[in-house]
Amino acid sequence: MIIPELTAFQRQHPDLRIRHVASTATDDLISGRFDVAIRLGRLADSTHRAALLDRFAILPVASPEALSAGQGG
């Protein structure tokens, strides 16, 4: 969902440098030299400004093979 939008944004603004970093860590945006971050979940640091972009469901999925492998079989 995010990557296609970043690609389109980059085309519209070729002078901007966009770096996509995917991580489960909540890195320090200042020391990481980030101007903008897109994060999932609640805002943990009240010194940051946040805006809701969208809501979506997270669904656990697995192939039948992965499920049967987890059962020893």
CHARMM-style PDB file with segment names, atoms N, HN, CA, C and O in Angstrom:
ATOM      1  N   MET     1       0.813  -1.187   0.000  1.00  0.00      PROA
ATOM      2  CA  MET     1       0.000   0.000   0.000  1.00  0.00      PROA
ATOM      3  C   MET     1       0.867   1.267   0.000  1.00  0.00      PROA
ATOM      4  O   MET     1       0.547   2.234  -0.691  1.00  0.00      PROA
ATOM      5  N   ILE     2       1.934   1.266   0.751  1.00  0.00      PROA
ATOM      6  HN  ILE     2       2.195   0.480   1.312  1.00  0.00      PROA
ATOM      7  CA  ILE     2       2.780   2.458   0.895  1.00  0.00      PROA
ATOM      8  C   ILE     2       3.740   2.616  -0.283  1.00  0.00      PROA
ATOM      9  O   ILE     2       3.898   3.719  -0.807  1.00  0.00      PROA
ATOM     10  N   ILE     3       4.374   1.540  -0.699  1.00  0.00      PROA
ATOM     11  HN  ILE     3       4.245   0.644  -0.273  1.00  0.00      PROA
ATOM     12  CA  ILE     3       5.409   1.615  -1.733  1.00  0.00      PROA
ATOM     13  C   ILE     3       4.891   2.221  -3.036  1.00  0.00      PROA
ATOM     14  O   ILE     3       5.564   3.093  -3.586  1.00  0.00      PROA
ATOM     15  N   PRO     4       3.732   1.810  -3.563  1.00  0.00      PROA
ATOM     16  CA  PRO     4       3.250   2.450  -4.792  1.00  0.00      PROA
ATOM     17  C   PRO     4       3.013   3.951  -4.617  1.00  0.00      PROA
ATOM     18  O   PRO     4       3.254   4.728  -5.542  1.00  0.00      PROA
ATOM     19  N   GLU     5       2.551   4.355  -3.459  1.00  0.00      PROA
ATOM     20  HN  GLU     5       2.356   3.724  -2.708  1.00  0.00      PROA
ATOM     21  CA  GLU     5       2.331   5.783  -3.209  1.00  0.00      PROA
ATOM     22  C   GLU     5       3.657   6.536  -3.134  1.00  0.00      PROA
ATOM     23  O   GLU     5       3.765   7.653  -3.640  1.00  0.00      PROA
ATOM     24  N   LEU     6       4.661   5.933  -2.509  1.00  0.00      PROA
ATOM     25  HN  LEU     6       4.573   5.026  -2.099  1.00  0.00      PROA
ATOM     26  CA  LEU     6       5.988   6.561  -2.460  1.00  0.00      PROA
ATOM     27  C   LEU     6       6.578   6.701  -3.855  1.00  0.00      PROA
ATOM     28  O   LEU     6       7.203   7.713  -4.170  1.00  0.00      PROA
ATOM     29  N   THR     7       6.383   5.693  -4.684  1.00  0.00      PROA
ATOM     30  HN  THR     7       5.875   4.871  -4.428  1.00  0.00      PROA
ATOM     31  CA  THR     7       6.882   5.734  -6.057  1.00  0.00      PROA
ATOM     32  C   THR     7       6.229   6.864  -6.839  1.00  0.00      PROA
ATOM     33  O   THR     7       6.907   7.604  -7.552  1.00  0.00      PROA
ATOM     34  N   ALA     8       4.923   6.996  -6.705  1.00  0.00      PROA
ATOM     35  HN  ALA     8       4.373   6.395  -6.125  1.00  0.00      PROA
ATOM     36  CA  ALA     8       4.214   8.070  -7.402  1.00  0.00      PROA
ATOM     37  C   ALA     8       4.656   9.435  -6.875  1.00  0.00      PROA
ATOM     38  O   ALA     8       4.834  10.374  -7.651  1.00  0.00      PROA
ATOM     39  N   PHE     9       4.833   9.545  -5.566  1.00  0.00      PROA
ATOM     40  HN  PHE     9       4.689   8.783  -4.935  1.00  0.00      PROA
ATOM     41  CA  PHE     9       5.283  10.799  -4.962  1.00  0.00      PROA
ATOM     42  C   PHE     9       6.676  11.166  -5.450  1.00  0.00      PROA
ATOM     43  O   PHE     9       6.954  12.336  -5.716  1.00  0.00      PROA
ATOM     44  N   GLN    10       7.553  10.174  -5.569  1.00  0.00      PROA
ATOM     45  HN  GLN    10       7.327   9.224  -5.353  1.00  0.00      PROA
ATOM     46  CA  GLN    10       8.917  10.396  -6.059  1.00  0.00      PROA
ATOM     47  C   GLN    10       8.906  10.894  -7.497  1.00  0.00      PROA
ATOM     48  O   GLN    10       9.703  11.760  -7.858  1.00  0.00      PROA
ATOM     49  N   ARG    11       8.019  10.362  -8.311  1.00  0.00      PROA
ATOM     50  HN  ARG    11       7.372   9.659  -8.018  1.00  0.00      PROA
ATOM     51  CA  ARG    11       7.903  10.832  -9.699  1.00  0.00      PROA
ATOM     52  C   ARG    11       7.469  12.294  -9.761  1.00  0.00      PROA
ATOM     53  O   ARG    11       7.931  13.051 -10.615  1.00  0.00      PROA
ATOM     54  N   GLN    12       6.585  12.683  -8.858  1.00  0.00      PROA
ATOM     55  HN  GLN    12       6.209  12.069  -8.164  1.00  0.00      PROA
ATOM     56  CA  GLN    12       6.099  14.064  -8.828  1.00  0.00      PROA
ATOM     57  C   GLN    12       7.128  15.025  -8.260  1.00  0.00      PROA
ATOM     58  O   GLN    12       7.098  16.219  -8.558  1.00  0.00      PROA
ATOM     59  N   HSD    13       8.049  14.505  -7.433  1.00  0.00      PROA
ATOM     60  HN  HSD    13       8.073  13.535  -7.191  1.00  0.00      PROA
ATOM     61  CA  HSD    13       9.050  15.344  -6.756  1.00  0.00      PROA
ATOM     62  C   HSD    13      10.439  14.727  -6.908  1.00  0.00      PROA
ATOM     63  O   HSD    13      11.000  14.219  -5.937  1.00  0.00      PROA
ATOM     64  N   PRO    14      10.997  14.766  -8.117  1.00  0.00      PROA
ATOM     65  CA  PRO    14      12.254  14.065  -8.381  1.00  0.00      PROA
ATOM     66  C   PRO    14      13.454  14.631  -7.606  1.00  0.00      PROA
ATOM     67  O   PRO    14      14.469  13.946  -7.480  1.00  0.00      PROA
ATOM     68  N   ASP    15      13.365  15.846  -7.091  1.00  0.00      PROA
ATOM     69  HN  ASP    15      12.540  16.403  -7.193  1.00  0.00      PROA
ATOM     70  CA  ASP    15      14.487  16.422  -6.348  1.00  0.00      PROA
ATOM     71  C   ASP    15      14.527  15.972  -4.891  1.00  0.00      PROA
ATOM     72  O   ASP    15      15.511  16.223  -4.194  1.00  0.00      PROA
ATOM     73  N   LEU    16      13.481  15.318  -4.430  1.00  0.00      PROA
ATOM     74  HN  LEU    16      12.683  15.113  -4.996  1.00  0.00      PROA
ATOM     75  CA  LEU    16      13.475  14.806  -3.058  1.00  0.00      PROA
ATOM     76  C   LEU    16      14.153  13.449  -3.005  1.00  0.00      PROA
ATOM     77  O   LEU    16      14.037  12.645  -3.929  1.00  0.00      PROA
ATOM     78  N   ARG    17      14.854  13.208  -1.923  1.00  0.00      PROA
ATOM     79  HN  ARG    17      14.948  13.861  -1.172  1.00  0.00      PROA
ATOM     80  CA  ARG    17      15.459  11.889  -1.708  1.00  0.00      PROA
ATOM     81  C   ARG    17      14.557  11.125  -0.758  1.00  0.00      PROA
ATOM     82  O   ARG    17      14.359  11.533   0.387  1.00  0.00      PROA
ATOM     83  N   ILE    18      14.017  10.028  -1.228  1.00  0.00      PROA
ATOM     84  HN  ILE    18      14.177   9.697  -2.157  1.00  0.00      PROA
ATOM     85  CA  ILE    18      13.120   9.208  -0.423  1.00  0.00      PROA
ATOM     86  C   ILE    18      13.835   7.903  -0.110  1.00  0.00      PROA
ATOM     87  O   ILE    18      14.355   7.225  -0.996  1.00  0.00      PROA
ATOM     88  N   ARG    19      13.846   7.576   1.165  1.00  0.00      PROA
ATOM     89  HN  ARG    19      13.423   8.127   1.884  1.00  0.00      PROA
ATOM     90  CA  ARG    19      14.473   6.333   1.614  1.00  0.00      PROA
ATOM     91  C   ARG    19      13.430   5.547   2.380  1.00  0.00      PROA
ATOM     92  O   ARG    19      12.880   6.033   3.368  1.00  0.00      PROA
ATOM     93  N   HSD    20      13.158   4.342   1.932  1.00  0.00      PROA
ATOM     94  HN  HSD    20      13.605   3.947   1.129  1.00  0.00      PROA
ATOM     95  CA  HSD    20      12.187   3.479   2.600  1.00  0.00      PROA
ATOM     96  C   HSD    20      12.936   2.575   3.568  1.00  0.00      PROA
ATOM     97  O   HSD    20      13.844   1.843   3.174  1.00  0.00      PROA
ATOM     98  N   VAL    21      12.552   2.631   4.820  1.00  0.00      PROA
ATOM     99  HN  VAL    21      11.814   3.225   5.140  1.00  0.00      PROA
ATOM    100  CA  VAL    21      13.139   1.774   5.847  1.00  0.00      PROA
ATOM    101  C   VAL    21      12.000   1.038   6.531  1.00  0.00      PROA
ATOM    102  O   VAL    21      11.118   1.668   7.113  1.00  0.00      PROA
ATOM    103  N   ALA    22      12.008  -0.266   6.469  1.00  0.00      PROA
ATOM    104  HN  ALA    22      12.725  -0.778   5.997  1.00  0.00      PROA
ATOM    105  CA  ALA    22      10.998  -1.071   7.143  1.00  0.00      PROA
ATOM    106  C   ALA    22      11.625  -1.687   8.388  1.00  0.00      PROA
ATOM    107  O   ALA    22      12.659  -2.350   8.313  1.00  0.00      PROA
ATOM    108  N   SER    23      10.989  -1.460   9.525  1.00  0.00      PROA
ATOM    109  HN  SER    23      10.149  -0.921   9.585  1.00  0.00      PROA
ATOM    110  CA  SER    23      11.550  -1.941  10.774  1.00  0.00      PROA
ATOM    111  C   SER    23      10.454  -2.069  11.810  1.00  0.00      PROA
ATOM    112  O   SER    23       9.459  -1.345  11.761  1.00  0.00      PROA
ATOM    113  N   THR    24      10.630  -2.982  12.744  1.00  0.00      PROA
ATOM    114  HN  THR    24      11.438  -3.569  12.784  1.00  0.00      PROA
ATOM    115  CA  THR    24       9.700  -3.081  13.867  1.00  0.00      PROA
ATOM    116  C   THR    24      10.170  -2.228  15.039  1.00  0.00      PROA
ATOM    117  O   THR    24       9.445  -2.061  16.020  1.00  0.00      PROA
ATOM    118  N   ALA    25      11.371  -1.694  14.938  1.00  0.00      PROA
ATOM    119  HN  ALA    25      11.960  -1.830  14.141  1.00  0.00      PROA
ATOM    120  CA  ALA    25      11.906  -0.838  15.998  1.00  0.00      PROA
ATOM    121  C   ALA    25      11.323   0.565  15.871  1.00  0.00      PROA
ATOM    122  O   ALA    25      10.981   1.008  14.775  1.00  0.00      PROA
ATOM    123  N   THR    26      11.215   1.251  16.989  1.00  0.00      PROA
ATOM    124  HN  THR    26      11.493   0.891  17.880  1.00  0.00      PROA
ATOM    125  CA  THR    26      10.776   2.637  16.955  1.00  0.00      PROA
ATOM    126  C   THR    26      12.015   3.517  17.090  1.00  0.00      PROA
ATOM    127  O   THR    26      12.314   4.039  18.164  1.00  0.00      PROA
ATOM    128  N   ASP    27      12.716   3.666  15.988  1.00  0.00      PROA
ATOM    129  HN  ASP    27      12.473   3.242  15.116  1.00  0.00      PROA
ATOM    130  CA  ASP    27      13.962   4.428  15.951  1.00  0.00      PROA
ATOM    131  C   ASP    27      13.739   5.890  16.285  1.00  0.00      PROA
ATOM    132  O   ASP    27      12.649   6.425  16.082  1.00  0.00      PROA
ATOM    133  N   ASP    28      14.768   6.524  16.794  1.00  0.00      PROA
ATOM    134  HN  ASP    28      15.653   6.089  16.959  1.00  0.00      PROA
ATOM    135  CA  ASP    28      14.746   7.960  17.054  1.00  0.00      PROA
ATOM    136  C   ASP    28      14.801   8.680  15.712  1.00  0.00      PROA
ATOM    137  O   ASP    28      15.779   8.559  14.975  1.00  0.00      PROA
ATOM    138  N   LEU    29      13.753   9.425  15.400  1.00  0.00      PROA
ATOM    139  HN  LEU    29      12.958   9.523  15.999  1.00  0.00      PROA
ATOM    140  CA  LEU    29      13.659  10.077  14.094  1.00  0.00      PROA
ATOM    141  C   LEU    29      14.732  11.136  13.909  1.00  0.00      PROA
ATOM    142  O   LEU    29      15.218  11.326  12.794  1.00  0.00      PROA
ATOM    143  N   ILE    30      15.109  11.824  14.966  1.00  0.00      PROA
ATOM    144  HN  ILE    30      14.714  11.670  15.872  1.00  0.00      PROA
ATOM    145  CA  ILE    30      16.120  12.882  14.870  1.00  0.00      PROA
ATOM    146  C   ILE    30      17.496  12.283  14.603  1.00  0.00      PROA
ATOM    147  O   ILE    30      18.174  12.681  13.656  1.00  0.00      PROA
ATOM    148  N   SER    31      17.912  11.325  15.434  1.00  0.00      PROA
ATOM    149  HN  SER    31      17.361  11.002  16.204  1.00  0.00      PROA
ATOM    150  CA  SER    31      19.251  10.748  15.230  1.00  0.00      PROA
ATOM    151  C   SER    31      19.321   9.936  13.935  1.00  0.00      PROA
ATOM    152  O   SER    31      20.392   9.806  13.342  1.00  0.00      PROA
ATOM    153  N   GLY    32      18.178   9.388  13.493  1.00  0.00      PROA
ATOM    154  HN  GLY    32      17.308   9.494  13.974  1.00  0.00      PROA
ATOM    155  CA  GLY    32      18.134   8.662  12.229  1.00  0.00      PROA
ATOM    156  C   GLY    32      18.023   9.573  11.026  1.00  0.00      PROA
ATOM    157  O   GLY    32      18.046   9.107   9.887  1.00  0.00      PROA
ATOM    158  N   ARG    33      17.902  10.887  11.272  1.00  0.00      PROA
ATOM    159  HN  ARG    33      17.884  11.266  12.197  1.00  0.00      PROA
ATOM    160  CA  ARG    33      17.802  11.916  10.240  1.00  0.00      PROA
ATOM    161  C   ARG    33      16.587  11.718   9.342  1.00  0.00      PROA
ATOM    162  O   ARG    33      16.664  11.901   8.127  1.00  0.00      PROA
ATOM    163  N   PHE    34      15.452  11.338   9.958  1.00  0.00      PROA
ATOM    164  HN  PHE    34      15.389  11.190  10.945  1.00  0.00      PROA
ATOM    165  CA  PHE    34      14.197  11.196   9.234  1.00  0.00      PROA
ATOM    166  C   PHE    34      13.412  12.491   9.336  1.00  0.00      PROA
ATOM    167  O   PHE    34      13.330  13.090  10.408  1.00  0.00      PROA
ATOM    168  N   ASP    35      12.834  12.924   8.223  1.00  0.00      PROA
ATOM    169  HN  ASP    35      12.900  12.437   7.352  1.00  0.00      PROA
ATOM    170  CA  ASP    35      11.940  14.076   8.235  1.00  0.00      PROA
ATOM    171  C   ASP    35      10.492  13.634   8.426  1.00  0.00      PROA
ATOM    172  O   ASP    35       9.689  14.348   9.026  1.00  0.00      PROA
ATOM    173  N   VAL    36      10.168  12.449   7.908  1.00  0.00      PROA
ATOM    174  HN  VAL    36      10.820  11.869   7.421  1.00  0.00      PROA
ATOM    175  CA  VAL    36       8.810  11.923   7.970  1.00  0.00      PROA
ATOM    176  C   VAL    36       8.880  10.435   8.246  1.00  0.00      PROA
ATOM    177  O   VAL    36       9.764   9.743   7.739  1.00  0.00      PROA
ATOM    178  N   ALA    37       7.947   9.942   9.050  1.00  0.00      PROA
ATOM    179  HN  ALA    37       7.230  10.504   9.461  1.00  0.00      PROA
ATOM    180  CA  ALA    37       7.850   8.502   9.311  1.00  0.00      PROA
ATOM    181  C   ALA    37       6.393   8.087   9.181  1.00  0.00      PROA
ATOM    182  O   ALA    37       5.486   8.827   9.562  1.00  0.00      PROA
ATOM    183  N   ILE    38       6.184   6.907   8.643  1.00  0.00      PROA
ATOM    184  HN  ILE    38       6.921   6.306   8.333  1.00  0.00      PROA
ATOM    185  CA  ILE    38       4.849   6.310   8.601  1.00  0.00      PROA
ATOM    186  C   ILE    38       4.917   5.099   9.507  1.00  0.00      PROA
ATOM    187  O   ILE    38       5.655   4.149   9.247  1.00  0.00      PROA
ATOM    188  N   ARG    39       4.143   5.149  10.566  1.00  0.00      PROA
ATOM    189  HN  ARG    39       3.544   5.922  10.776  1.00  0.00      PROA
ATOM    190  CA  ARG    39       4.180   4.076  11.563  1.00  0.00      PROA
ATOM    191  C   ARG    39       2.790   3.515  11.783  1.00  0.00      PROA
ATOM    192  O   ARG    39       1.782   4.192  11.580  1.00  0.00      PROA
ATOM    193  N   LEU    40       2.762   2.258  12.203  1.00  0.00      PROA
ATOM    194  HN  LEU    40       3.581   1.708  12.368  1.00  0.00      PROA
ATOM    195  CA  LEU    40       1.506   1.599  12.549  1.00  0.00      PROA
ATOM    196  C   LEU    40       1.336   1.647  14.058  1.00  0.00      PROA
ATOM    197  O   LEU    40       2.308   1.525  14.803  1.00  0.00      PROA
ATOM    198  N   GLY    41       0.114   1.822  14.501  1.00  0.00      PROA
ATOM    199  HN  GLY    41      -0.676   1.922  13.896  1.00  0.00      PROA
ATOM    200  CA  GLY    41      -0.160   1.783  15.934  1.00  0.00      PROA
ATOM    201  C   GLY    41      -0.358   3.156  16.527  1.00  0.00      PROA
ATOM    202  O   GLY    41      -0.563   4.138  15.812  1.00  0.00      PROA
ATOM    203  N   ARG    42      -0.295   3.212  17.824  1.00  0.00      PROA
ATOM    204  HN  ARG    42      -0.129   2.415  18.404  1.00  0.00      PROA
ATOM    205  CA  ARG    42      -0.522   4.456  18.559  1.00  0.00      PROA
ATOM    206  C   ARG    42       0.756   5.281  18.646  1.00  0.00      PROA
ATOM    207  O   ARG    42       1.865   4.749  18.596  1.00  0.00      PROA
ATOM    208  N   LEU    43       0.576   6.583  18.778  1.00  0.00      PROA
ATOM    209  HN  LEU    43      -0.325   7.016  18.818  1.00  0.00      PROA
ATOM    210  CA  LEU    43       1.694   7.509  18.930  1.00  0.00      PROA
ATOM    211  C   LEU    43       2.287   7.349  20.330  1.00  0.00      PROA
ATOM    212  O   LEU    43       1.616   7.612  21.328  1.00  0.00      PROA
ATOM    213  N   ALA    44       3.544   6.917  20.399  1.00  0.00      PROA
ATOM    214  HN  ALA    44       4.089   6.703  19.588  1.00  0.00      PROA
ATOM    215  CA  ALA    44       4.181   6.660  21.691  1.00  0.00      PROA
ATOM    216  C   ALA    44       4.863   7.900  22.260  1.00  0.00      PROA
ATOM    217  O   ALA    44       4.996   8.010  23.479  1.00  0.00      PROA
ATOM    218  N   ASP    45       5.290   8.815  21.437  1.00  0.00      PROA
ATOM    219  HN  ASP    45       5.182   8.726  20.446  1.00  0.00      PROA
ATOM    220  CA  ASP    45       6.033  10.004  21.879  1.00  0.00      PROA
ATOM    221  C   ASP    45       5.165  11.234  21.659  1.00  0.00      PROA
ATOM    222  O   ASP    45       4.863  11.579  20.516  1.00  0.00      PROA
ATOM    223  N   SER    46       4.765  11.893  22.723  1.00  0.00      PROA
ATOM    224  HN  SER    46       5.011  11.613  23.651  1.00  0.00      PROA
ATOM    225  CA  SER    46       3.860  13.030  22.602  1.00  0.00      PROA
ATOM    226  C   SER    46       4.525  14.270  22.021  1.00  0.00      PROA
ATOM    227  O   SER    46       3.845  15.262  21.759  1.00  0.00      PROA
ATOM    228  N   THR    47       5.856  14.238  21.809  1.00  0.00      PROA
ATOM    229  HN  THR    47       6.409  13.433  22.022  1.00  0.00      PROA
ATOM    230  CA  THR    47       6.519  15.383  21.187  1.00  0.00      PROA
ATOM    231  C   THR    47       6.407  15.339  19.664  1.00  0.00      PROA
ATOM    232  O   THR    47       6.749  16.306  18.984  1.00  0.00      PROA
ATOM    233  N   HSD    48       5.926  14.215  19.131  1.00  0.00      PROA
ATOM    234  HN  HSD    48       5.648  13.429  19.683  1.00  0.00      PROA
ATOM    235  CA  HSD    48       5.743  14.080  17.692  1.00  0.00      PROA
ATOM    236  C   HSD    48       4.329  14.484  17.308  1.00  0.00      PROA
ATOM    237  O   HSD    48       3.416  14.456  18.134  1.00  0.00      PROA
ATOM    238  N   ARG    49       4.163  14.852  16.072  1.00  0.00      PROA
ATOM    239  HN  ARG    49       4.904  14.875  15.401  1.00  0.00      PROA
ATOM    240  CA  ARG    49       2.847  15.189  15.531  1.00  0.00      PROA
ATOM    241  C   ARG    49       2.418  14.050  14.624  1.00  0.00      PROA
ATOM    242  O   ARG    49       3.210  13.573  13.812  1.00  0.00      PROA
ATOM    243  N   ALA    50       1.183  13.612  14.751  1.00  0.00      PROA
ATOM    244  HN  ALA    50       0.539  14.000  15.410  1.00  0.00      PROA
ATOM    245  CA  ALA    50       0.710  12.476  13.964  1.00  0.00      PROA
ATOM    246  C   ALA    50      -0.631  12.790  13.326  1.00  0.00      PROA
ATOM    247  O   ALA    50      -1.404  13.604  13.830  1.00  0.00      PROA
ATOM    248  N   ALA    51      -0.891  12.126  12.203  1.00  0.00      PROA
ATOM    249  HN  ALA    51      -0.263  11.465  11.794  1.00  0.00      PROA
ATOM    250  CA  ALA    51      -2.176  12.222  11.518  1.00  0.00      PROA
ATOM    251  C   ALA    51      -2.571  10.833  11.051  1.00  0.00      PROA
ATOM    252  O   ALA    51      -1.741  10.095  10.521  1.00  0.00      PROA
ATOM    253  N   LEU    52      -3.811  10.478  11.242  1.00  0.00      PROA
ATOM    254  HN  LEU    52      -4.485  11.078  11.673  1.00  0.00      PROA
ATOM    255  CA  LEU    52      -4.311   9.186  10.796  1.00  0.00      PROA
ATOM    256  C   LEU    52      -4.396   9.179   9.274  1.00  0.00      PROA
ATOM    257  O   LEU    52      -5.058  10.034   8.685  1.00  0.00      PROA
ATOM    258  N   LEU    53      -3.735   8.229   8.640  1.00  0.00      PROA
ATOM    259  HN  LEU    53      -3.197   7.535   9.118  1.00  0.00      PROA
ATOM    260  CA  LEU    53      -3.787   8.104   7.180  1.00  0.00      PROA
ATOM    261  C   LEU    53      -4.907   7.170   6.743  1.00  0.00      PROA
ATOM    262  O   LEU    53      -5.609   7.438   5.768  1.00  0.00      PROA
ATOM    263  N   ASP    54      -5.068   6.068   7.475  1.00  0.00      PROA
ATOM    264  HN  ASP    54      -4.498   5.850   8.267  1.00  0.00      PROA
ATOM    265  CA  ASP    54      -6.073   5.083   7.102  1.00  0.00      PROA
ATOM    266  C   ASP    54      -6.177   4.037   8.199  1.00  0.00      PROA
ATOM    267  O   ASP    54      -5.318   3.954   9.077  1.00  0.00      PROA
ATOM    268  N   ARG    55      -7.213   3.258   8.140  1.00  0.00      PROA
ATOM    269  HN  ARG    55      -7.910   3.326   7.426  1.00  0.00      PROA
ATOM    270  CA  ARG    55      -7.381   2.100   9.020  1.00  0.00      PROA
ATOM    271  C   ARG    55      -7.423   0.863   8.134  1.00  0.00      PROA
ATOM    272  O   ARG    55      -7.935   0.905   7.016  1.00  0.00      PROA
ATOM    273  N   PHE    56      -6.882  -0.233   8.640  1.00  0.00      PROA
ATOM    274  HN  PHE    56      -6.466  -0.267   9.549  1.00  0.00      PROA
ATOM    275  CA  PHE    56      -6.921  -1.474   7.882  1.00  0.00      PROA
ATOM    276  C   PHE    56      -6.809  -2.641   8.846  1.00  0.00      PROA
ATOM    277  O   PHE    56      -6.371  -2.492   9.986  1.00  0.00      PROA
ATOM    278  N   ALA    57      -7.205  -3.779   8.370  1.00  0.00      PROA
ATOM    279  HN  ALA    57      -7.561  -3.900   7.443  1.00  0.00      PROA
ATOM    280  CA  ALA    57      -7.148  -4.995   9.184  1.00  0.00      PROA
ATOM    281  C   ALA    57      -5.852  -5.745   8.900  1.00  0.00      PROA
ATOM    282  O   ALA    57      -5.362  -5.757   7.772  1.00  0.00      PROA
ATOM    283  N   ILE    58      -5.313  -6.361   9.928  1.00  0.00      PROA
ATOM    284  HN  ILE    58      -5.711  -6.351  10.845  1.00  0.00      PROA
ATOM    285  CA  ILE    58      -4.149  -7.234   9.777  1.00  0.00      PROA
ATOM    286  C   ILE    58      -4.656  -8.657   9.968  1.00  0.00      PROA
ATOM    287  O   ILE    58      -5.196  -8.996  11.022  1.00  0.00      PROA
ATOM    288  N   LEU    59      -4.480  -9.483   8.950  1.00  0.00      PROA
ATOM    289  HN  LEU    59      -4.042  -9.208   8.094  1.00  0.00      PROA
ATOM    290  CA  LEU    59      -4.996 -10.843   8.974  1.00  0.00      PROA
ATOM    291  C   LEU    59      -3.850 -11.844   8.947  1.00  0.00      PROA
ATOM    292  O   LEU    59      -2.969 -11.749   8.093  1.00  0.00      PROA
ATOM    293  N   PRO    60      -3.849 -12.802   9.868  1.00  0.00      PROA
ATOM    294  CA  PRO    60      -2.817 -13.849   9.804  1.00  0.00      PROA
ATOM    295  C   PRO    60      -3.137 -14.798   8.649  1.00  0.00      PROA
ATOM    296  O   PRO    60      -4.272 -15.254   8.510  1.00  0.00      PROA
ATOM    297  N   VAL    61      -2.145 -15.089   7.831  1.00  0.00      PROA
ATOM    298  HN  VAL    61      -1.223 -14.719   7.943  1.00  0.00      PROA
ATOM    299  CA  VAL    61      -2.329 -15.992   6.701  1.00  0.00      PROA
ATOM    300  C   VAL    61      -1.174 -16.983   6.646  1.00  0.00      PROA
ATOM    301  O   VAL    61      -0.066 -16.687   7.093  1.00  0.00      PROA
ATOM    302  N   ALA    62      -1.444 -18.155   6.095  1.00  0.00      PROA
ATOM    303  HN  ALA    62      -2.344 -18.395   5.732  1.00  0.00      PROA
ATOM    304  CA  ALA    62      -0.414 -19.188   5.937  1.00  0.00      PROA
ATOM    305  C   ALA    62      -0.843 -20.136   4.843  1.00  0.00      PROA
ATOM    306  O   ALA    62      -2.036 -20.319   4.600  1.00  0.00      PROA
ATOM    307  N   SER    63       0.128 -20.739   4.183  1.00  0.00      PROA
ATOM    308  HN  SER    63       1.097 -20.591   4.381  1.00  0.00      PROA
ATOM    309  CA  SER    63      -0.188 -21.750   3.174  1.00  0.00      PROA
ATOM    310  C   SER    63      -0.549 -23.046   3.865  1.00  0.00      PROA
ATOM    311  O   SER    63      -0.161 -23.260   5.013  1.00  0.00      PROA
ATOM    312  N   PRO    64      -1.277 -23.907   3.198  1.00  0.00      PROA
ATOM    313  CA  PRO    64      -1.592 -25.224   3.782  1.00  0.00      PROA
ATOM    314  C   PRO    64      -0.313 -25.986   4.148  1.00  0.00      PROA
ATOM    315  O   PRO    64      -0.275 -26.690   5.157  1.00  0.00      PROA
ATOM    316  N   GLU    65       0.727 -25.845   3.330  1.00  0.00      PROA
ATOM    317  HN  GLU    65       0.696 -25.273   2.510  1.00  0.00      PROA
ATOM    318  CA  GLU    65       1.984 -26.539   3.612  1.00  0.00      PROA
ATOM    319  C   GLU    65       2.606 -26.047   4.917  1.00  0.00      PROA
ATOM    320  O   GLU    65       3.091 -26.845   5.718  1.00  0.00      PROA
ATOM    321  N   ALA    66       2.592 -24.739   5.125  1.00  0.00      PROA
ATOM    322  HN  ALA    66       2.198 -24.090   4.474  1.00  0.00      PROA
ATOM    323  CA  ALA    66       3.158 -24.193   6.354  1.00  0.00      PROA
ATOM    324  C   ALA    66       2.363 -24.642   7.570  1.00  0.00      PROA
ATOM    325  O   ALA    66       2.937 -24.919   8.623  1.00  0.00      PROA
ATOM    326  N   LEU    67       1.048 -24.713   7.429  1.00  0.00      PROA
ATOM    327  HN  LEU    67       0.582 -24.488   6.574  1.00  0.00      PROA
ATOM    328  CA  LEU    67       0.223 -25.171   8.539  1.00  0.00      PROA
ATOM    329  C   LEU    67       0.458 -26.642   8.852  1.00  0.00      PROA
ATOM    330  O   LEU    67       0.520 -27.023  10.021  1.00  0.00      PROA
ATOM    331  N   SER    68       0.588 -27.466   7.828  1.00  0.00      PROA
ATOM    332  HN  SER    68       0.538 -27.156   6.878  1.00  0.00      PROA
ATOM    333  CA  SER    68       0.819 -28.900   8.081  1.00  0.00      PROA
ATOM    334  C   SER    68       2.226 -29.134   8.618  1.00  0.00      PROA
ATOM    335  O   SER    68       2.429 -30.062   9.401  1.00  0.00      PROA
ATOM    336  N   ALA    69       3.201 -28.325   8.222  1.00  0.00      PROA
ATOM    337  HN  ALA    69       3.037 -27.571   7.586  1.00  0.00      PROA
ATOM    338  CA  ALA    69       4.564 -28.463   8.752  1.00  0.00      PROA
ATOM    339  C   ALA    69       4.604 -28.142  10.239  1.00  0.00      PROA
ATOM    340  O   ALA    69       5.399 -28.720  10.981  1.00  0.00      PROA
ATOM    341  N   GLY    70       3.750 -27.222  10.678  1.00  0.00      PROA
ATOM    342  HN  GLY    70       3.104 -26.753  10.075  1.00  0.00      PROA
ATOM    343  CA  GLY    70       3.692 -26.865  12.086  1.00  0.00      PROA
ATOM    344  C   GLY    70       3.069 -27.952  12.932  1.00  0.00      PROA
ATOM    345  O   GLY    70       3.162 -27.903  14.159  1.00  0.00      PROA
ATOM    346  N   GLN    71       2.422 -28.951  12.300  1.00  0.00      PROA
ATOM    347  HN  GLN    71       2.346 -28.991  11.304  1.00  0.00      PROA
ATOM    348  CA  GLN    71       1.787 -30.039  13.026  1.00  0.00      PROA
ATOM    349  C   GLN    71       2.634 -31.308  12.977  1.00  0.00      PROA
ATOM    350  O   GLN    71       2.167 -32.400  13.301  1.00  0.00      PROA
ATOM    351  N   GLY    72       3.880 -31.139  12.569  1.00  0.00      PROA
ATOM    352  HN  GLY    72       4.259 -30.251  12.306  1.00  0.00      PROA
ATOM    353  CA  GLY    72       4.778 -32.295  12.533  1.00  0.00      PROA
ATOM    354  C   GLY    72       4.605 -33.157  11.308  1.00  0.00      PROA
ATOM    355  O   GLY    72       5.059 -34.300  11.269  1.00  0.00      PROA
ATOM    356  N   GLY    73       3.932 -32.592  10.282  1.00  0.00      PROA
ATOM    357  HN  GLY    73       3.563 -31.663  10.313  1.00  0.00      PROA
ATOM    358  CA  GLY    73       3.665 -33.474   9.271  1.00  0.00      PROA
ATOM    359  C   GLY    73       3.850 -33.404   7.902  1.00  0.00      PROA
ATOM    360  OT1 GLY    73       3.522 -34.350   7.186  1.00  0.00      PROA
TER     361      GLY     73
END
